[in-house]
Amino acid sequence: MKGVKFNKAQPNVKRILEKLSEDNKIQKEFSQFMNDNPELKPERAYRSKINDRGL
């Protein structure tokens, strides 16, 4: 976390944490958007339920 590298191939932890927090923020915004607009939610897998019963 302090920027000290022991190996040239060592991953950039700060960058990974930034990307994860960015992705988390986007996912939260999308989730909130979908909760605010229930008509946009895809229908549940009705066909898969029928296929599971063998119909």
PDB file with one MODEL, atoms N, CA, C and O in Angstrom:
MODEL        1
ATOM      1  N   MET A   1       0.821  -1.200   0.000  1.00  0.00           N
ATOM      2  CA  MET A   1       0.000   0.000   0.000  1.00  0.00           C
ATOM      3  C   MET A   1       0.866   1.266   0.000  1.00  0.00           C
ATOM      4  O   MET A   1       0.386   2.335  -0.379  1.00  0.00           O
ATOM      5  N   LYS A   2       2.116   1.163   0.413  1.00  0.00           N
ATOM      6  CA  LYS A   2       2.975   2.344   0.489  1.00  0.00           C
ATOM      7  C   LYS A   2       3.763   2.576  -0.791  1.00  0.00           C
ATOM      8  O   LYS A   2       4.564   3.508  -0.869  1.00  0.00           O
ATOM      9  N   GLY A   3       3.538   1.734  -1.794  1.00  0.00           N
ATOM     10  CA  GLY A   3       4.226   1.910  -3.057  1.00  0.00           C
ATOM     11  C   GLY A   3       5.556   1.203  -3.148  1.00  0.00           C
ATOM     12  O   GLY A   3       6.265   1.363  -4.141  1.00  0.00           O
ATOM     13  N   VAL A   4       5.917   0.428  -2.146  1.00  0.00           N
ATOM     14  CA  VAL A   4       7.176  -0.309  -2.165  1.00  0.00           C
ATOM     15  C   VAL A   4       6.962  -1.589  -2.951  1.00  0.00           C
ATOM     16  O   VAL A   4       6.054  -2.367  -2.658  1.00  0.00           O
ATOM     17  N   LYS A   5       7.812  -1.801  -3.960  1.00  0.00           N
ATOM     18  CA  LYS A   5       7.685  -3.007  -4.772  1.00  0.00           C
ATOM     19  C   LYS A   5       8.876  -3.911  -4.513  1.00  0.00           C
ATOM     20  O   LYS A   5      10.027  -3.479  -4.574  1.00  0.00           O
ATOM     21  N   PHE A   6       8.583  -5.177  -4.224  1.00  0.00           N
ATOM     22  CA  PHE A   6       9.614  -6.160  -3.990  1.00  0.00           C
ATOM     23  C   PHE A   6       9.907  -6.958  -5.259  1.00  0.00           C
ATOM     24  O   PHE A   6      10.954  -7.592  -5.388  1.00  0.00           O
ATOM     25  N   ASN A   7       8.966  -6.909  -6.182  1.00  0.00           N
ATOM     26  CA  ASN A   7       9.051  -7.706  -7.388  1.00  0.00           C
ATOM     27  C   ASN A   7       8.531  -6.859  -8.555  1.00  0.00           C
ATOM     28  O   ASN A   7       7.567  -6.112  -8.385  1.00  0.00           O
ATOM     29  N   LYS A   8       9.143  -6.960  -9.718  1.00  0.00           N
ATOM     30  CA  LYS A   8       8.692  -6.171 -10.868  1.00  0.00           C
ATOM     31  C   LYS A   8       7.280  -6.546 -11.316  1.00  0.00           C
ATOM     32  O   LYS A   8       6.553  -5.705 -11.845  1.00  0.00           O
ATOM     33  N   ALA A   9       6.895  -7.786 -11.109  1.00  0.00           N
ATOM     34  CA  ALA A   9       5.583  -8.267 -11.528  1.00  0.00           C
ATOM     35  C   ALA A   9       4.538  -8.142 -10.418  1.00  0.00           C
ATOM     36  O   ALA A   9       3.451  -8.710 -10.530  1.00  0.00           O
ATOM     37  N   GLN A  10       4.845  -7.423  -9.376  1.00  0.00           N
ATOM     38  CA  GLN A  10       3.935  -7.275  -8.251  1.00  0.00           C
ATOM     39  C   GLN A  10       2.722  -6.450  -8.676  1.00  0.00           C
ATOM     40  O   GLN A  10       2.880  -5.420  -9.331  1.00  0.00           O
ATOM     41  N   PRO A  11       1.501  -6.889  -8.309  1.00  0.00           N
ATOM     42  CA  PRO A  11       0.308  -6.153  -8.716  1.00  0.00           C
ATOM     43  C   PRO A  11       0.204  -4.793  -8.019  1.00  0.00           C
ATOM     44  O   PRO A  11       0.681  -4.611  -6.899  1.00  0.00           O
ATOM     45  N   ASN A  12      -0.422  -3.863  -8.701  1.00  0.00           N
ATOM     46  CA  ASN A  12      -0.636  -2.528  -8.160  1.00  0.00           C
ATOM     47  C   ASN A  12      -1.905  -2.551  -7.300  1.00  0.00           C
ATOM     48  O   ASN A  12      -3.015  -2.422  -7.816  1.00  0.00           O
ATOM     49  N   VAL A  13      -1.730  -2.713  -6.005  1.00  0.00           N
ATOM     50  CA  VAL A  13      -2.853  -2.878  -5.080  1.00  0.00           C
ATOM     51  C   VAL A  13      -3.746  -1.641  -5.053  1.00  0.00           C
ATOM     52  O   VAL A  13      -4.970  -1.767  -5.018  1.00  0.00           O
ATOM     53  N   LYS A  14      -3.165  -0.476  -5.068  1.00  0.00           N
ATOM     54  CA  LYS A  14      -3.964   0.758  -5.031  1.00  0.00           C
ATOM     55  C   LYS A  14      -4.890   0.839  -6.237  1.00  0.00           C
ATOM     56  O   LYS A  14      -6.063   1.187  -6.106  1.00  0.00           O
ATOM     57  N   ARG A  15      -4.356   0.515  -7.412  1.00  0.00           N
ATOM     58  CA  ARG A  15      -5.168   0.568  -8.637  1.00  0.00           C
ATOM     59  C   ARG A  15      -6.290  -0.457  -8.593  1.00  0.00           C
ATOM     60  O   ARG A  15      -7.410  -0.175  -9.019  1.00  0.00           O
ATOM     61  N   ILE A  16      -5.995  -1.639  -8.082  1.00  0.00           N
ATOM     62  CA  ILE A  16      -7.019  -2.681  -7.973  1.00  0.00           C
ATOM     63  C   ILE A  16      -8.129  -2.228  -7.031  1.00  0.00           C
ATOM     64  O   ILE A  16      -9.307  -2.401  -7.341  1.00  0.00           O
ATOM     65  N   LEU A  17      -7.771  -1.652  -5.888  1.00  0.00           N
ATOM     66  CA  LEU A  17      -8.780  -1.168  -4.947  1.00  0.00           C
ATOM     67  C   LEU A  17      -9.621  -0.044  -5.547  1.00  0.00           C
ATOM     68  O   LEU A  17     -10.829   0.014  -5.320  1.00  0.00           O
ATOM     69  N   GLU A  18      -8.994   0.844  -6.307  1.00  0.00           N
ATOM     70  CA  GLU A  18      -9.730   1.921  -6.963  1.00  0.00           C
ATOM     71  C   GLU A  18     -10.742   1.357  -7.957  1.00  0.00           C
ATOM     72  O   GLU A  18     -11.891   1.798  -7.994  1.00  0.00           O
ATOM     73  N   LYS A  19     -10.320   0.383  -8.762  1.00  0.00           N
ATOM     74  CA  LYS A  19     -11.217  -0.224  -9.745  1.00  0.00           C
ATOM     75  C   LYS A  19     -12.372  -0.946  -9.070  1.00  0.00           C
ATOM     76  O   LYS A  19     -13.513  -0.851  -9.522  1.00  0.00           O
ATOM     77  N   LEU A  20     -12.083  -1.669  -7.988  1.00  0.00           N
ATOM     78  CA  LEU A  20     -13.137  -2.380  -7.271  1.00  0.00           C
ATOM     79  C   LEU A  20     -14.150  -1.418  -6.667  1.00  0.00           C
ATOM     80  O   LEU A  20     -15.354  -1.665  -6.730  1.00  0.00           O
ATOM     81  N   SER A  21     -13.675  -0.329  -6.086  1.00  0.00           N
ATOM     82  CA  SER A  21     -14.604   0.639  -5.503  1.00  0.00           C
ATOM     83  C   SER A  21     -15.412   1.333  -6.601  1.00  0.00           C
ATOM     84  O   SER A  21     -16.587   1.644  -6.404  1.00  0.00           O
ATOM     85  N   GLU A  22     -14.789   1.576  -7.751  1.00  0.00           N
ATOM     86  CA  GLU A  22     -15.485   2.165  -8.892  1.00  0.00           C
ATOM     87  C   GLU A  22     -16.582   1.219  -9.391  1.00  0.00           C
ATOM     88  O   GLU A  22     -17.711   1.643  -9.640  1.00  0.00           O
ATOM     89  N   ASP A  23     -16.241  -0.055  -9.532  1.00  0.00           N
ATOM     90  CA  ASP A  23     -17.211  -1.049  -9.972  1.00  0.00           C
ATOM     91  C   ASP A  23     -18.348  -1.184  -8.970  1.00  0.00           C
ATOM     92  O   ASP A  23     -19.509  -1.318  -9.358  1.00  0.00           O
ATOM     93  N   ASN A  24     -18.022  -1.150  -7.691  1.00  0.00           N
ATOM     94  CA  ASN A  24     -19.026  -1.247  -6.647  1.00  0.00           C
ATOM     95  C   ASN A  24     -19.984  -0.059  -6.714  1.00  0.00           C
ATOM     96  O   ASN A  24     -21.193  -0.224  -6.553  1.00  0.00           O
ATOM     97  N   LYS A  25     -19.450   1.122  -6.947  1.00  0.00           N
ATOM     98  CA  LYS A  25     -20.271   2.327  -7.054  1.00  0.00           C
ATOM     99  C   LYS A  25     -21.225   2.213  -8.238  1.00  0.00           C
ATOM    100  O   LYS A  25     -22.405   2.542  -8.119  1.00  0.00           O
ATOM    101  N   ILE A  26     -20.722   1.751  -9.372  1.00  0.00           N
ATOM    102  CA  ILE A  26     -21.556   1.590 -10.566  1.00  0.00           C
ATOM    103  C   ILE A  26     -22.643   0.552 -10.320  1.00  0.00           C
ATOM    104  O   ILE A  26     -23.792   0.743 -10.717  1.00  0.00           O
ATOM    105  N   GLN A  27     -22.279  -0.538  -9.668  1.00  0.00           N
ATOM    106  CA  GLN A  27     -23.247  -1.591  -9.386  1.00  0.00           C
ATOM    107  C   GLN A  27     -24.350  -1.082  -8.455  1.00  0.00           C
ATOM    108  O   GLN A  27     -25.518  -1.417  -8.652  1.00  0.00           O
ATOM    109  N   LYS A  28     -24.003  -0.284  -7.451  1.00  0.00           N
ATOM    110  CA  LYS A  28     -24.997   0.279  -6.546  1.00  0.00           C
ATOM    111  C   LYS A  28     -25.933   1.227  -7.285  1.00  0.00           C
ATOM    112  O   LYS A  28     -27.143   1.212  -7.059  1.00  0.00           O
ATOM    113  N   GLU A  29     -25.373   2.054  -8.172  1.00  0.00           N
ATOM    114  CA  GLU A  29     -26.198   2.980  -8.944  1.00  0.00           C
ATOM    115  C   GLU A  29     -27.165   2.218  -9.852  1.00  0.00           C
ATOM    116  O   GLU A  29     -28.334   2.584  -9.968  1.00  0.00           O
ATOM    117  N   PHE A  30     -26.671   1.163 -10.490  1.00  0.00           N
ATOM    118  CA  PHE A  30     -27.518   0.362 -11.366  1.00  0.00           C
ATOM    119  C   PHE A  30     -28.620  -0.317 -10.566  1.00  0.00           C
ATOM    120  O   PHE A  30     -29.775  -0.349 -10.992  1.00  0.00           O
ATOM    121  N   SER A  31     -28.268  -0.853  -9.421  1.00  0.00           N
ATOM    122  CA  SER A  31     -29.249  -1.517  -8.573  1.00  0.00           C
ATOM    123  C   SER A  31     -30.333  -0.537  -8.137  1.00  0.00           C
ATOM    124  O   SER A  31     -31.519  -0.866  -8.161  1.00  0.00           O
ATOM    125  N   GLN A  32     -29.925   0.660  -7.742  1.00  0.00           N
ATOM    126  CA  GLN A  32     -30.885   1.679  -7.344  1.00  0.00           C
ATOM    127  C   GLN A  32     -31.784   2.063  -8.516  1.00  0.00           C
ATOM    128  O   GLN A  32     -32.991   2.230  -8.340  1.00  0.00           O
ATOM    129  N   PHE A  33     -31.210   2.202  -9.704  1.00  0.00           N
ATOM    130  CA  PHE A  33     -31.984   2.527 -10.903  1.00  0.00           C
ATOM    131  C   PHE A  33     -33.026   1.450 -11.185  1.00  0.00           C
ATOM    132  O   PHE A  33     -34.177   1.757 -11.494  1.00  0.00           O
ATOM    133  N   MET A  34     -32.615   0.177 -11.077  1.00  0.00           N
ATOM    134  CA  MET A  34     -33.545  -0.914 -11.345  1.00  0.00           C
ATOM    135  C   MET A  34     -34.633  -0.985 -10.276  1.00  0.00           C
ATOM    136  O   MET A  34     -35.769  -1.345 -10.583  1.00  0.00           O
ATOM    137  N   ASN A  35     -34.310  -0.651  -9.039  1.00  0.00           N
ATOM    138  CA  ASN A  35     -35.325  -0.637  -7.985  1.00  0.00           C
ATOM    139  C   ASN A  35     -36.313   0.507  -8.194  1.00  0.00           C
ATOM    140  O   ASN A  35     -37.492   0.373  -7.868  1.00  0.00           O
ATOM    141  N   ASP A  36     -35.847   1.616  -8.727  1.00  0.00           N
ATOM    142  CA  ASP A  36     -36.717   2.759  -8.994  1.00  0.00           C
ATOM    143  C   ASP A  36     -37.599   2.537 -10.214  1.00  0.00           C
ATOM    144  O   ASP A  36     -38.642   3.178 -10.347  1.00  0.00           O
ATOM    145  N   ASN A  37     -37.196   1.639 -11.108  1.00  0.00           N
ATOM    146  CA  ASN A  37     -37.921   1.370 -12.351  1.00  0.00           C
ATOM    147  C   ASN A  37     -38.221  -0.121 -12.478  1.00  0.00           C
ATOM    148  O   ASN A  37     -37.582  -0.808 -13.275  1.00  0.00           O
ATOM    149  N   PRO A  38     -39.183  -0.634 -11.706  1.00  0.00           N
ATOM    150  CA  PRO A  38     -39.439  -2.084 -11.720  1.00  0.00           C
ATOM    151  C   PRO A  38     -39.936  -2.591 -13.069  1.00  0.00           C
ATOM    152  O   PRO A  38     -39.811  -3.780 -13.362  1.00  0.00           O
ATOM    153  N   GLU A  39     -40.498  -1.709 -13.894  1.00  0.00           N
ATOM    154  CA  GLU A  39     -40.986  -2.157 -15.202  1.00  0.00           C
ATOM    155  C   GLU A  39     -39.839  -2.549 -16.136  1.00  0.00           C
ATOM    156  O   GLU A  39     -40.069  -3.213 -17.147  1.00  0.00           O
ATOM    157  N   LEU A  40     -38.618  -2.150 -15.812  1.00  0.00           N
ATOM    158  CA  LEU A  40     -37.465  -2.493 -16.643  1.00  0.00           C
ATOM    159  C   LEU A  40     -36.817  -3.815 -16.252  1.00  0.00           C
ATOM    160  O   LEU A  40     -35.957  -4.323 -16.971  1.00  0.00           O
ATOM    161  N   LYS A  41     -37.226  -4.372 -15.117  1.00  0.00           N
ATOM    162  CA  LYS A  41     -36.635  -5.629 -14.668  1.00  0.00           C
ATOM    163  C   LYS A  41     -37.047  -6.751 -15.613  1.00  0.00           C
ATOM    164  O   LYS A  41     -38.207  -6.828 -16.019  1.00  0.00           O
ATOM    165  N   PRO A  42     -36.109  -7.613 -15.961  1.00  0.00           N
ATOM    166  CA  PRO A  42     -36.460  -8.736 -16.839  1.00  0.00           C
ATOM    167  C   PRO A  42     -37.378  -9.711 -16.111  1.00  0.00           C
ATOM    168  O   PRO A  42     -37.310  -9.857 -14.891  1.00  0.00           O
ATOM    169  N   GLU A  43     -38.231 -10.369 -16.875  1.00  0.00           N
ATOM    170  CA  GLU A  43     -39.116 -11.357 -16.272  1.00  0.00           C
ATOM    171  C   GLU A  43     -38.290 -12.517 -15.754  1.00  0.00           C
ATOM    172  O   GLU A  43     -37.241 -12.845 -16.309  1.00  0.00           O
ATOM    173  N   ARG A  44     -38.758 -13.120 -14.710  1.00  0.00           N
ATOM    174  CA  ARG A  44     -38.059 -14.289 -14.177  1.00  0.00           C
ATOM    175  C   ARG A  44     -38.147 -15.412 -15.192  1.00  0.00           C
ATOM    176  O   ARG A  44     -38.993 -15.383 -16.085  1.00  0.00           O
ATOM    177  N   ALA A  45     -37.305 -16.365 -15.062  1.00  0.00           N
ATOM    178  CA  ALA A  45     -37.191 -17.445 -16.041  1.00  0.00           C
ATOM    179  C   ALA A  45     -38.417 -18.347 -15.975  1.00  0.00           C
ATOM    180  O   ALA A  45     -38.362 -19.441 -15.413  1.00  0.00           O
ATOM    181  N   TYR A  46     -39.512 -17.887 -16.548  1.00  0.00           N
ATOM    182  CA  TYR A  46     -40.747 -18.652 -16.566  1.00  0.00           C
ATOM    183  C   TYR A  46     -40.561 -19.925 -17.379  1.00  0.00           C
ATOM    184  O   TYR A  46     -41.031 -20.994 -16.990  1.00  0.00           O
ATOM    185  N   ARG A  47     -39.879 -19.807 -18.501  1.00  0.00           N
ATOM    186  CA  ARG A  47     -39.672 -20.965 -19.362  1.00  0.00           C
ATOM    187  C   ARG A  47     -38.851 -22.041 -18.669  1.00  0.00           C
ATOM    188  O   ARG A  47     -39.111 -23.232 -18.842  1.00  0.00           O
ATOM    189  N   SER A  48     -37.860 -21.627 -17.886  1.00  0.00           N
ATOM    190  CA  SER A  48     -37.032 -22.630 -17.209  1.00  0.00           C
ATOM    191  C   SER A  48     -37.847 -23.403 -16.189  1.00  0.00           C
ATOM    192  O   SER A  48     -37.584 -24.587 -15.975  1.00  0.00           O
ATOM    193  N   LYS A  49     -38.831 -22.773 -15.550  1.00  0.00           N
ATOM    194  CA  LYS A  49     -39.676 -23.480 -14.601  1.00  0.00           C
ATOM    195  C   LYS A  49     -40.505 -24.527 -15.319  1.00  0.00           C
ATOM    196  O   LYS A  49     -40.679 -25.639 -14.820  1.00  0.00           O
ATOM    197  N   ILE A  50     -41.020 -24.173 -16.493  1.00  0.00           N
ATOM    198  CA  ILE A  50     -41.789 -25.116 -17.268  1.00  0.00           C
ATOM    199  C   ILE A  50     -40.913 -26.278 -17.713  1.00  0.00           C
ATOM    200  O   ILE A  50     -41.320 -27.438 -17.639  1.00  0.00           O
ATOM    201  N   ASN A  51     -39.705 -25.959 -18.177  1.00  0.00           N
ATOM    202  CA  ASN A  51     -38.796 -27.011 -18.637  1.00  0.00           C
ATOM    203  C   ASN A  51     -38.341 -27.918 -17.505  1.00  0.00           C
ATOM    204  O   ASN A  51     -38.077 -29.100 -17.726  1.00  0.00           O
ATOM    205  N   ASP A  52     -38.247 -27.383 -16.310  1.00  0.00           N
ATOM    206  CA  ASP A  52     -37.839 -28.202 -15.159  1.00  0.00           C
ATOM    207  C   ASP A  52     -38.891 -29.249 -14.831  1.00  0.00           C
ATOM    208  O   ASP A  52     -38.572 -30.325 -14.325  1.00  0.00           O
ATOM    209  N   ARG A  53     -40.146 -28.930 -15.121  1.00  0.00           N
ATOM    210  CA  ARG A  53     -41.234 -29.879 -14.823  1.00  0.00           C
ATOM    211  C   ARG A  53     -41.376 -30.923 -15.923  1.00  0.00           C
ATOM    212  O   ARG A  53     -42.103 -31.905 -15.770  1.00  0.00           O
ATOM    213  N   GLY A  54     -40.675 -30.702 -17.032  1.00  0.00           N
ATOM    214  CA  GLY A  54     -40.767 -31.659 -18.122  1.00  0.00           C
ATOM    215  C   GLY A  54     -41.950 -31.398 -19.037  1.00  0.00           C
ATOM    216  O   GLY A  54     -42.353 -32.284 -19.791  1.00  0.00           O
ATOM    217  N   LEU A  55     -42.509 -30.210 -18.985  1.00  0.00           N
ATOM    218  CA  LEU A  55     -43.652 -29.868 -19.845  1.00  0.00           C
ATOM    219  C   LEU A  55     -43.199 -29.294 -21.156  1.00  0.00           C
ATOM    220  O   LEU A  55     -44.029 -28.952 -21.999  1.00  0.00           O
TER     221      LEU A  55
ENDMDL
END
